[in-house]
């Protein structure tokens, strides 16, 4: 079963939906965000809704809304 997670791009207000089970690493997630938002991958700062840095374990185990900062 696919788990849809919301990704918010802070400086534009853009909202993305993604099935996070497709990512095997944090770099995969960051690459996807970069392609969807045109933010260079090296500028992506991903935080959980609690303000904690996103880790691959966080992505795969929890259902969160992630906020992306450039």
N, C-alpha and C positions, 0 to 999 in steps of 0.2 A: 504494500500500500504506500503510495507516494504521500509524503508529508510536505505540504506547501508552507514555505516560510516567507515572511515579508522582509524585504530589504528596502530601507529608506535612504535616499541620497540627500544628506542634510542641506547642502547649499542650493539645491534646485527644487527640493520637495518631491522629486520623482520617487515613485513607489514601484518596486518590482516584486514579482512572485516567482519563487523558484522551488524546485524539489531538491533539497539539499543532499539527499541520498546519492545523487549523481557525482558528488565531489569526493575524491579520495584523499585530498590534501587541502590545506589552507591556501596554497598557491593556486590550485584549481579554482577555488572559490573566488579569490582575488582576480584571477584572469577573467572569469565570467563577468564579475562586476565591472572590470575595466572595459570589456567589450560592450556591455549594455549601457554604460554611462559615459564613455569617452574620458574617464579619469585614468591617467597613467598609473599602472599597477604599483609603481614605487611610491605613489602619493596616497595610496589608500590606507586609511585608518579605520578598521572595523571594530565596532563596539556592540556589546549586547545591550538590551534595553535597560539593564542595571548599570551600564557604564563600564563594564569590564571588557578587556581585550578579548576578541574572538579567538578561540583555539579550535583546532580540528576536532578535538574531543567534544567541545561545546556544540559545534555544528552538528555532529552526528548523533548526539545523545539527547539534546534538548530541542524543544520547539520555541524559538525566540523570534523576536523582531530584531533585525540587525540594522544599525545606523552606520552609514558610511560617511566619513569626512575626508576632504581632500586637503 
